[in-house]
Structure formats: C-alpha cells, structure tokens
C-alpha cells in the first residue's frame, strides 16, 4: 500500500518503516542526526531507529527529503478559540475585557454553549496535530466563563483526543477567586473558596476516572487556573490529590504584572516565594511563563525541580520575554515548551524563543536550534515523567512528526534542524503519528473536516466578540474595544 493510501486514524498493519533523508535518533550515547535513516514501528512502539533495519517489515514508506523526529510535547496547549490574539494591538488588556468589570462579576455567565465548548476542544486538537504536536496539556481562558471549566466539556475532550489520535493530559481548570475592576477601575481580588473547592473535587474525580484511558492516550492532571486566583487551601489540596494519583500540576505563575502585584498585596511576597513557604514547589509542578520571575524565584525553581513551560511566541506578542532561556538552563532549571496561542505553531514558537533568548542574553550565540528542539521534545516529556515520549528511541512510544525539507520556501537548506527552526513554520509538517497511528497527513486530520470546522470556529468567535462589552469596564462598544487597524472609509453620499 502506498503512503498516500494509508487510512487516516489507523495504525499501518504489521511492522513498518518510515525512511527519510534525515532522522533524529535518540541513541544510548545521546541524540544524533542520521542521514538516510529509518524508524521501524510495531504497534505503538519504536523498535528500531538507525541507518537500515535488517529484519522483516510489512512495508517501507519513503518520506524523501524530509526530517523525521519525535513529536512535540506542548505543556501549555490552547484548547479554545484564542482570545489573546484580540489583545495584540488592543491595549491595555484590563480595558479590553481581560479583567471583569465589578458590575459584571455577580452575573457572569457562560458565553459559549456546552456544544460549542466541545467543538472547540476537537478543533484545537486538530490544530495541534497539524503542527506536529503529539502530546498536549490543554489550556483555555476563563474570562468568558461563568467561573471554571466543567467536567462535561473535558469528557468531550477525552473523546476527541481518542478519536483524533492525540496524547493529552486533561483536567478542568478551577479557581477560588479572581480579580475585578472596581468602580474607579482599580483591580481588586475577590474569593469564593467553597466554589473553588467544589471545582477541585470534581476535577479530582475526573482525573482519577480518565487517567490511563483510551489505551493510554488520555491521562489526568490538575490545572488550578492561576496562582493569584488560588487560595492556600486550594493549592494544598491540589498537590495532595496530585500526589495520590501521581499526575502533574500546572499552575500559571510569575507570568505578569497583574499577578505580581495581586500576590504581593495579598501575601507580601512573590508567588514562587509564597508556594515555597507552603512547601508546594516540586518536580510535579509545571509553571508557565516565568517572565516576571526574580532571581530569588528562579533559585527556588532550580532547588525544587520546577519545570518552566516557556511560551515565547505569546509572550513576545505582548511585550514580555523570559530572561533568559540560556540563563535558566545554566541555573539547572528544566524548560519545556508551550504554544498557548493560535496557531499552535511549535516551529515558529522555537524560532521566536531562540531570537528572544539572544536579545535577552545580549549575545548572538546564546542557545541553539538544537537546544529549543530538545526543550520541545525531551524536556517536555521529562516534565511529565515520561521517558518514553519526546524521543525516537527503541522502546519509546511511536509519537512522530515528519517535516518537509524540500519545501520551496526554505531553500537553500543547511542542517535540517537549523533550517526547520530558523527558516520554516509548522506549515511544513507533512505527517503526525501518535501511538503508532497516522493522525495527520498532508493537512488532513483523521475524522475531522477542517474546512467546515474553520467556518464554525469563526462564527463562534464572532459571537463571543459581540459579547465583550458586557464584561468590559464601562461597557464600551465592540468598535471601541477592538478598533480596526486602519479607519474604515466614510460612507459615500
């Protein structure tokens, strides 16, 4: 059977091989680039990676001028319709619906229906597969929610991951508080601990029920929304539950000025200092984005084995940056990668990360393409305590991304990893294989009509934008919140 005839969403029968001009191999002596190599897969596992397999295979599929490597691990993967894109040229965020107005908070409601939320998970998961992402920890905004995420939508997310063929760690976001703008436009924290603890219990029950389901594609996790929306009781209980299930906790921390000032106002210290004092910093914790982390905060991360989920593209869009990737690595901090925006282009994310790292470091040789590729694969897998992911090694899961190195937009080519990071985007992803299953090929995702879904997604998003004035301070019109880049012409008389 030809590669183009293989059914999407299925594992090829028997033992089969992928051949390509370049293969990234994780050998006992370390990561190596093999020219004219191949990967042999049986069921859900890699059984060989090297120059040529001498055993029998049912089929060999030649990818030609391609780079075959481990699929990306996205520690902060968008799972809704991205609202951060609305804030790129529309600032400050607190005036643009990114913080609830005081008169909206008591009547906050779900701005999407349950069916729309379920669709968005499926749509977002397809986008991840299109970009070579094989493992993902979904993230979404709570600004348009009544309070937190629901178990029902995550039941739908688990089903979507199984049907589309994406490896996921799932847990509905919950919180014990938030920040509102008072009548004068000043930010004020508010809390409802009972509501948050109810959300935690529901999330814990969900995580225990789905952990290891879908033949291991779906795992549980805990996702308290943000550190400034969490109380001590909520965080202590979260980590206790995570210890029982042995699953990760992702908590957004040291990521922005609003959080920094709120936590200092509440506790007189930074968020990492607060969690360290509670005894909650550990290797179980994944902490996006660390862009306002102090030297003291970073030292605490290094001491306790915290993983930073680095999301350079979304950070750069909003004028912030990690200071810096190379510096954190030198401190011994594990750094994985997250996309946290649309499109979830991990290739572009690595490129922006590398450039921002060199700017922040003040030197043109800080970091390398390989450093960021490793962060997007090995480091992310290690943060999840999964030595069988993020690698092309014998015994590893067959989670693989194939990139087109013959794309006319990236000529001339040098080293394929450098060419990918410096000169390409996720649009050169030819195929994504998860658990030995062909989940995406040439822009088509198993069981999903992307053309129709894009129309549906835009319609839903437009409906959300129309509701922005309800929650925005002083309730300006949509045209005031999100003016066009250029004024529209005056109507003709």
DOZAGU-514592 format. One record per residue (C-alpha): residue number from 0; y, z, x. Coordinates in steps of 0.02 Angstrom, whole numbers. Each point is the difference from the previous one (the first is absolute). Last residue first. Layout:
- NUM,Y,Z,X
...
//
This chain:
- 492,3007,-8,-1161
- 491,-124,17,142
- 490,-80,170,28
- 489,60,83,160
- 488,-120,-22,142
- 487,-119,141,44
- 486,56,111,141
- 485,-107,-7,155
- 484,-138,123,48
- 483,-19,43,-184
- 482,46,176,-58
- 481,-140,126,-22
- 480,69,165,-68
- 479,158,-80,-72
- 478,-94,-144,-80
- 477,-132,120,-66
- 476,138,94,-90
- 475,60,171,56
- 474,-88,157,-65
- 473,111,138,74
- 472,-140,37,125
- 471,-147,-119,-26
- 470,-144,50,-114
- 469,40,-105,-153
- 468,92,-134,102
- 467,-166,-51,82
- 466,-82,-55,-163
- 465,36,-187,23
- 464,-74,12,174
- 463,-164,59,-75
- 462,-10,-149,-118
- 461,36,-120,142
- 460,-143,79,96
- 459,-122,-23,-143
- 458,48,-183,-20
- 457,-12,-28,187
- 456,-173,77,8
- 455,-64,-106,-145
- 454,61,-161,81
- 453,-78,52,166
- 452,-163,42,-87
- 451,-15,-176,-73
- 450,10,-78,172
- 449,-110,133,80
- 448,-146,-23,-119
- 447,-118,136,59
- 446,-190,9,5
- 445,-18,-18,188
- 444,165,-32,85
- 443,59,-175,47
- 442,127,-30,138
- 441,-117,-92,118
- 440,-143,124,-22
- 439,7,177,-66
- 438,-134,130,-42
- 437,-148,-73,94
- 436,-118,148,4
- 435,-70,80,157
- 434,77,168,-45
- 433,169,-86,-12
- 432,32,-177,61
- 431,174,-74,2
- 430,28,-184,33
- 429,129,-124,63
- 428,144,120,38
- 427,141,-111,67
- 426,115,59,-140
- 425,-4,175,74
- 424,140,-53,116
- 423,1,-90,167
- 422,96,-11,163
- 421,10,165,91
- 420,-149,92,-76
- 419,-120,-147,-20
- 418,52,-86,161
- 417,-21,162,97
- 416,-173,24,-73
- 415,-45,-183,31
- 414,57,-6,183
- 413,115,-150,8
- 412,23,-124,-140
- 411,128,-139,-7
- 410,5,-10,-147
- 409,17,134,-133
- 408,65,-103,-147
- 407,-137,-131,13
- 406,-137,126,-39
- 405,-143,-28,121
- 404,-22,186,34
- 403,-53,35,-179
- 402,-42,184,-20
- 401,-166,73,-56
- 400,-8,182,-57
- 399,-159,104,2
- 398,-76,154,-80
- 397,-185,-14,43
- 396,-24,188,20
- 395,-36,50,178
- 394,-178,10,68
- 393,32,-118,146
- 392,188,-9,24
- 391,143,-93,-78
- 390,116,147,-28
- 389,120,71,-129
- 388,-142,87,-91
- 387,-163,81,57
- 386,89,142,90
- 385,64,60,-168
- 384,89,167,15
- 383,137,-65,-113
- 382,129,18,138
- 381,-128,-84,114
- 380,0,-154,-112
- 379,189,-11,8
- 378,-1,19,188
- 377,-133,-135,24
- 376,76,-136,-109
- 375,188,-9,-26
- 374,33,112,151
- 373,-112,-110,108
- 372,97,-155,-54
- 371,160,93,40
- 370,-53,44,176
- 369,-73,-175,25
- 368,167,-80,-39
- 367,78,109,133
- 366,101,158,19
- 365,164,22,91
- 364,29,-149,115
- 363,174,-51,-53
- 362,78,170,24
- 361,120,105,-102
- 360,-139,100,-81
- 359,75,-18,-173
- 358,28,-187,25
- 357,-173,-23,74
- 356,-82,97,-141
- 355,99,-96,-130
- 354,-68,-163,69
- 353,-180,61,3
- 352,12,73,-173
- 351,79,-158,-69
- 350,-145,-102,70
- 349,-130,124,-61
- 348,72,-4,-176
- 347,5,-190,5
- 346,-188,2,32
- 345,-28,138,-127
- 344,81,-100,-139
- 343,-7,108,-155
- 342,124,-115,-89
- 341,69,110,-63
- 340,22,175,69
- 339,-92,153,65
- 338,-80,-95,147
- 337,-86,143,90
- 336,-56,16,181
- 335,-88,134,99
- 334,78,107,135
- 333,-96,142,85
- 332,117,116,91
- 331,-38,28,185
- 330,181,25,52
- 329,-6,-167,91
- 328,-54,-81,-163
- 327,149,77,-88
- 326,116,-68,133
- 325,-74,-174,-9
- 324,21,-6,-189
- 323,179,66,12
- 322,112,68,-64
- 321,-66,-69,-164
- 320,130,-105,-86
- 319,127,5,-141
- 318,118,-129,-73
- 317,-78,-26,-170
- 316,-89,-164,37
- 315,-48,74,168
- 314,-97,139,-86
- 313,-91,-122,-115
- 312,-53,-106,148
- 311,-38,145,118
- 310,-128,92,-107
- 309,-82,120,124
- 308,-127,118,-80
- 307,13,147,120
- 306,-166,89,27
- 305,4,189,23
- 304,-106,67,144
- 303,65,180,-5
- 302,88,10,168
- 301,65,-179,-8
- 300,75,24,-173
- 299,80,164,55
- 298,78,-86,151
- 297,65,-135,-116
- 296,88,127,-110
- 295,79,84,151
- 294,65,-166,63
- 293,73,-29,-173
- 292,-78,-111,-133
- 291,124,-108,-95
- 290,-103,-160,7
- 289,-166,94,-14
- 288,-67,-124,-130
- 287,-132,39,-76
- 286,-109,153,31
- 285,-190,-9,-1
- 284,-71,177,4
- 283,-184,37,30
- 282,34,20,186
- 281,94,159,-44
- 280,169,72,-50
- 279,-29,124,-141
- 278,21,169,84
- 277,142,48,-116
- 276,118,15,150
- 275,-56,-173,53
- 274,41,-65,-173
- 273,178,70,9
- 272,29,-63,177
- 271,-61,-173,-52
- 270,119,4,-150
- 269,154,49,99
- 268,73,175,-12
- 267,104,116,-109
- 266,-127,2,-141
- 265,85,-69,-155
- 264,160,-72,76
- 263,-93,-63,152
- 262,-129,-81,-114
- 261,134,-85,-104
- 260,101,-58,151
- 259,-149,-79,87
- 258,-71,-76,-159
- 257,163,-85,-45
- 256,24,-55,181
- 255,-164,-91,13
- 254,-180,-9,62
- 253,-44,165,82
- 252,-142,14,-127
- 251,-97,-107,-121
- 250,-166,90,-27
- 249,-170,-80,15
- 248,-149,117,-7
- 247,-167,-63,62
- 246,-173,43,-66
- 245,-127,132,49
- 244,-38,46,-182
- 243,21,188,25
- 242,135,-23,132
- 241,97,-113,-118
- 240,-6,135,-134
- 239,69,130,120
- 238,131,-123,60
- 237,62,-32,-176
- 236,-4,184,-48
- 235,112,45,145
- 234,116,-145,-38
- 233,19,42,-184
- 232,29,184,33
- 231,131,-37,132
- 230,95,-113,-119
- 229,8,-189,5
- 228,140,-121,-47
- 227,84,15,170
- 226,-165,-39,88
- 225,-25,-159,-96
- 224,-126,-59,-131
- 223,-154,107,28
- 222,-134,-131,38
- 221,-174,71,20
- 220,-143,-117,45
- 219,-161,-64,-76
- 218,-108,-145,56
- 217,-41,-169,-77
- 216,-93,-137,94
- 215,-151,112,30
- 214,-122,-92,-111
- 213,129,-2,-140
- 212,11,190,11
- 211,15,106,157
- 210,129,119,-75
- 209,25,-47,-183
- 208,-40,166,-86
- 207,65,119,134
- 206,164,-97,13
- 205,23,-1,-189
- 204,-29,187,-18
- 203,124,30,142
- 202,130,-114,-78
- 201,-16,89,-168
- 200,18,169,86
- 199,151,-62,99
- 198,85,-66,-156
- 197,-22,168,-86
- 196,72,83,154
- 195,152,-113,-11
- 194,35,40,-182
- 193,-17,185,34
- 192,120,-13,145
- 191,145,-75,-96
- 190,138,-12,130
- 189,179,-61,22
- 188,96,-54,154
- 187,185,-45,-18
- 186,87,-153,70
- 185,187,-7,-35
- 184,66,-134,-119
- 183,127,115,-84
- 182,-104,11,-159
- 181,-155,44,101
- 180,-106,-129,90
- 179,-184,41,-5
- 178,-132,42,131
- 177,-182,33,-38
- 176,-130,129,-33
- 175,-181,55,-6
- 174,-72,-168,46
- 173,-149,-113,-29
- 172,-57,-169,68
- 171,-166,-65,-64
- 170,-136,-8,133
- 169,-91,-148,73
- 168,-65,-50,171
- 167,-40,-185,-7
- 166,-116,-136,69
- 165,38,-164,-87
- 164,-125,-116,-86
- 163,89,-69,-153
- 162,-121,78,-124
- 161,-23,165,90
- 160,185,20,40
- 159,47,-43,-179
- 158,-124,127,-71
- 157,71,137,112
- 156,176,-50,-51
- 155,-45,9,-185
- 154,-64,178,26
- 153,162,24,93
- 152,101,-54,-151
- 151,-95,123,-109
- 150,21,143,123
- 149,186,-8,-24
- 148,146,-9,121
- 147,137,130,-3
- 146,153,44,-104
- 145,58,-118,-139
- 144,-8,-141,126
- 143,134,-125,51
- 142,55,102,151
- 141,-180,41,46
- 140,-21,-144,122
- 139,-169,-60,59
- 138,-123,25,144
- 137,-177,-62,25
- 136,-106,50,151
- 135,-75,-163,59
- 134,-146,-74,96
- 133,-32,-188,17
- 132,175,-65,31
- 131,-6,-182,56
- 130,162,-49,-86
- 129,-73,-85,-155
- 128,-110,153,-22
- 127,153,111,-16
- 126,77,-116,-129
- 125,-158,9,-104
- 124,8,189,3
- 123,180,-7,-61
- 122,-44,-109,-150
- 121,-149,110,-47
- 120,105,158,12
- 119,139,-84,-97
- 118,-116,-48,-142
- 117,-51,181,-25
- 116,183,52,-6
- 115,38,-135,-128
- 114,-145,54,-110
- 113,56,182,7
- 112,175,-56,-57
- 111,145,-3,123
- 110,163,97,-14
- 109,-92,164,-26
- 108,128,126,-63
- 107,135,117,63
- 106,87,94,-141
- 105,48,160,91
- 104,35,-98,162
- 103,118,-128,-79
- 102,152,112,-25
- 101,-5,63,179
- 100,-9,-176,73
- 99,-162,-40,90
- 98,6,-56,182
- 97,-41,-176,59
- 96,92,-73,-151
- 95,133,-94,98
- 94,131,133,32
- 93,-126,108,96
- 92,-52,-154,98
- 91,169,-27,80
- 90,-14,-148,4
- 89,-57,-164,-75
- 88,-39,-125,138
- 87,-175,63,41
- 86,-11,116,-150
- 85,-84,-120,-121
- 84,-136,-37,127
- 83,-47,185,-7
- 82,-56,-29,-180
- 81,-166,-78,49
- 80,-112,-41,-146
- 79,-141,126,15
- 78,-138,40,125
- 77,92,-9,166
- 76,-108,51,146
- 75,43,151,106
- 74,-146,25,121
- 73,-40,-186,11
- 72,-155,-31,107
- 71,-6,-181,57
- 70,-160,-101,7
- 69,-89,-13,167
- 68,22,-163,93
- 67,-38,-185,-7
- 66,136,-112,74
- 65,-12,-181,-51
- 64,-5,-174,76
- 63,-168,-42,-79
- 62,-64,118,-136
- 61,-180,-56,30
- 60,-120,71,-128
- 59,-177,31,61
- 58,-140,19,-126
- 57,-165,90,-33
- 56,2,76,173
- 55,-140,18,127
- 54,30,91,163
- 53,86,-57,160
- 52,175,48,-53
- 51,133,-85,105
- 50,162,58,83
- 49,15,175,-71
- 48,-7,104,-157
- 47,-167,47,-76
- 46,-70,103,-143
- 45,159,18,-102
- 44,-41,89,-161
- 43,11,-21,-190
- 42,-152,-113,-26
- 41,-36,-75,170
- 40,147,-68,98
- 39,8,-93,165
- 38,168,-21,86
- 37,31,-146,115
- 36,89,-49,158
- 35,85,-153,72
- 34,123,107,99
- 33,-33,186,-5
- 32,145,121,-2
- 31,-55,177,47
- 30,22,175,-68
- 29,-87,134,102
- 28,-146,26,120
- 27,-123,33,-141
- 26,59,-162,-82
- 25,127,-26,-137
- 24,13,-188,-15
- 23,151,-104,-50
- 22,-63,-178,-26
- 21,90,-159,49
- 20,-52,-184,-18
- 19,-103,47,-150
- 18,-178,28,-63
- 17,-47,104,-151
- 16,-187,35,-12
- 15,-125,36,-137
- 14,-149,111,-36
- 13,-65,-27,-175
- 12,98,-63,-148
- 11,190,-9,8
- 10,75,154,-81
- 9,91,-37,-161
- 8,176,15,-67
- 7,40,-182,33
- 6,-149,-117,-8
- 5,-33,-93,163
- 4,40,-184,-25
- 3,146,-9,122
- 2,-108,76,137
- 1,-130,-137,-26
- 0,-174,42,-62
//
